[in-house]
Amino acid sequence: QVQLVESGGGLVQPGGSLRLSCAASGTIGSINTMHWYRQAPGKERDLVASITRGGSTNYPDSVKGRFTISRDNAKNTVYLQMNSLKPEDTAVYYCNVELIYRSGSSRGYWGQGTQVTVSS
């Protein structure tokens, strides 16, 4: 079984910073690409950042230059450093981990979500 545990969310003022963590345990396959998504009330769940096993990253324009995704492969953990936070960043943030099995098949697993609220 695979378990993803997220932490680091909370309330922060505009311009502040938060660091989210997502730790995978019980992994049977190999962890490939890792992602962060977010979902605000009434909106679709959108991709925030992705990082490959080799460290290649991608960001949408909405967070580029403010957010940084990183990973520690030895700890099976992905991080999201969020700086210069804006009220529009308020959402539930979810990690997603892509696992590749010995057979060559793959699938993604979701974390439970952590609330990030940016407000004065």
C-alpha positions in Angstrom: 0.0 0.0 0.0 1.1 3.6 -0.7 0.4 6.4 1.8 1.1 10.1 1.1 1.1 12.4 4.1 1.0 16.1 3.6 2.0 18.8 6.0 2.9 22.5 6.2 -0.3 24.2 5.3 -1.8 27.0 7.4 -2.7 30.7 7.6 -0.2 33.3 6.3 -0.4 37.0 5.5 0.1 38.2 1.9 3.7 38.3 1.0 4.5 35.6 3.5 5.9 32.1 2.9 5.0 28.5 3.5 6.7 25.2 2.9 4.6 22.1 2.1 5.9 18.6 2.4 4.5 15.3 1.1 6.1 12.1 2.3 5.4 8.7 0.6 5.6 5.5 2.5 4.9 1.9 1.7 6.0 2.4 -1.8 6.2 -0.8 -3.9 7.1 0.6 -7.2 9.6 3.4 -8.1 8.6 7.0 -7.7 8.8 8.9 -11.0 7.4 12.4 -11.5 6.0 14.2 -8.4 3.4 17.0 -8.6 1.6 19.6 -6.6 -2.0 20.6 -7.4 -4.4 23.0 -5.8 -8.1 23.5 -5.8 -9.9 26.6 -4.7 -13.7 26.6 -3.9 -15.8 26.3 -7.0 -12.8 25.8 -9.3 -11.0 22.9 -11.0 -8.0 21.2 -9.5 -5.0 22.8 -11.3 -1.4 21.8 -11.6 1.0 24.0 -9.6 4.3 22.3 -10.1 6.0 19.1 -11.3 9.4 17.6 -10.8 10.9 14.6 -12.5 13.1 12.1 -10.7 16.1 13.8 -12.3 15.1 17.2 -11.0 13.5 18.8 -14.1 10.7 21.2 -13.1 7.7 22.9 -14.6 5.4 25.6 -13.3 2.4 27.5 -14.6 2.7 31.2 -15.1 0.5 31.9 -12.0 3.2 30.7 -9.6 6.4 30.9 -11.7 9.1 32.8 -9.9 7.3 32.5 -6.5 7.0 28.7 -5.9 9.8 26.1 -6.0 9.3 22.4 -6.1 12.0 20.1 -4.9 12.4 16.5 -3.8 14.5 14.2 -1.6 14.6 10.8 -3.3 16.2 9.2 -0.3 13.2 10.3 1.9 10.6 9.8 -0.8 9.5 13.3 -0.1 8.4 16.2 -2.3 8.4 19.8 -1.1 6.7 23.0 -2.3 8.4 26.3 -1.1 5.8 29.1 -1.6 7.1 32.7 -1.4 5.4 36.0 -2.0 2.0 34.5 -1.3 -1.1 36.2 -2.6 -4.7 35.8 -1.5 -5.5 34.1 -4.8 -3.1 31.3 -3.8 -5.7 30.3 -1.2 -6.7 26.7 -1.9 -6.4 23.1 -0.8 -3.0 21.8 -2.0 -2.6 18.2 -3.0 0.5 16.2 -3.8 0.4 13.5 -6.5 3.1 10.9 -7.0 3.5 8.8 -10.1 4.7 5.2 -9.4 6.2 2.9 -11.9 5.9 -0.8 -11.2 8.3 -3.6 -12.2 5.8 -4.7 -14.9 6.2 -1.3 -16.5 2.8 0.0 -15.6 2.3 3.2 -13.8 -0.4 5.1 -11.8 -0.7 8.2 -9.7 -1.5 8.5 -6.0 -3.0 11.5 -4.1 -2.2 13.0 -0.8 -5.1 14.0 1.6 -4.7 17.7 0.9 -3.6 20.6 3.1 -5.3 24.0 3.4 -3.4 27.1 2.6 -5.0 30.4 3.4 -3.5 33.8 2.5 -5.2 36.6 4.2 -4.6 39.8 6.2 
